[in-house]
Amino acid sequence: MAADKAKTVFFEPITEHSKVKMPDAKNFVKMDPSGNEELLKTSTYNDTFRYIIPPQVRNMQSEFKTIVQN
């Protein structure tokens, strides 16, 4: 009973999946390749703090670079 009241009193009704329109393809953001150089630069803190940065963070950085390059 509380769940039924919450749907009508506190929230807007949930739209059925079949009534949801597909988003327009021209509204999606396209990646601008001009920023890739800045993202792929080796930062100066890697040399300074290389003993402080955990290996997991280094792995995430390399994974991010591969994602950006593709």
C-alpha positions as CSV (number, residue, x, y, z in Angstrom):
1,M,0.0,0.0,0.0
2,A,2.8,2.4,0.8
3,A,4.6,1.7,-2.5
4,D,1.4,2.5,-4.4
5,K,0.9,5.8,-2.5
6,A,4.5,6.7,-3.1
7,K,4.1,6.3,-6.8
8,T,1.1,8.7,-6.9
9,V,1.9,11.2,-4.1
10,F,5.6,11.8,-4.0
11,F,6.8,10.9,-7.5
12,E,5.7,11.4,-11.1
13,P,4.2,8.3,-12.5
14,I,6.7,5.9,-14.2
15,T,6.5,6.0,-17.9
16,E,6.0,2.7,-19.7
17,H,9.0,1.4,-21.5
18,S,7.1,1.2,-24.8
19,K,6.2,4.9,-24.6
20,V,9.8,6.2,-24.2
21,K,11.1,7.7,-27.4
22,M,14.5,6.9,-28.7
23,P,16.9,9.8,-28.4
24,D,17.8,11.7,-31.5
25,A,21.3,10.7,-32.8
26,K,22.3,14.3,-33.5
27,N,21.9,15.2,-29.9
28,F,24.9,13.1,-28.8
29,V,28.2,14.7,-28.1
30,K,31.1,13.7,-30.4
31,M,34.6,13.4,-28.9
32,D,36.9,16.2,-30.1
33,P,40.3,14.7,-30.9
34,S,42.1,17.9,-30.2
35,G,42.2,17.2,-26.5
36,N,43.9,13.8,-26.8
37,E,47.4,15.3,-26.7
38,E,46.8,16.9,-23.3
39,L,45.3,13.8,-21.9
40,L,48.1,11.5,-23.1
41,K,51.0,13.7,-21.8
42,T,53.1,12.2,-19.1
43,S,52.6,14.4,-16.2
44,T,55.4,15.7,-14.0
45,Y,54.0,14.3,-10.8
46,N,54.7,10.8,-12.1
47,D,58.4,11.4,-11.7
48,T,58.1,13.2,-8.4
49,F,55.6,11.0,-6.7
50,R,56.3,7.7,-8.4
51,Y,56.9,6.0,-5.0
52,I,53.7,7.4,-3.5
53,I,51.2,6.5,-6.3
54,P,49.9,3.0,-5.8
55,P,50.3,0.5,-8.6
56,Q,46.5,0.2,-8.9
57,V,46.3,3.9,-9.8
58,R,49.1,3.5,-12.4
59,N,47.1,0.6,-14.0
60,M,44.0,2.8,-14.1
61,Q,46.0,5.5,-15.8
62,S,47.2,3.1,-18.5
63,E,43.7,1.8,-19.0
64,F,42.4,5.3,-19.4
65,K,45.1,6.1,-22.0
66,T,44.1,3.1,-24.0
67,I,40.4,4.1,-23.9
68,V,41.2,7.6,-25.0
69,Q,43.4,6.5,-27.8
70,N,40.6,4.3,-29.2
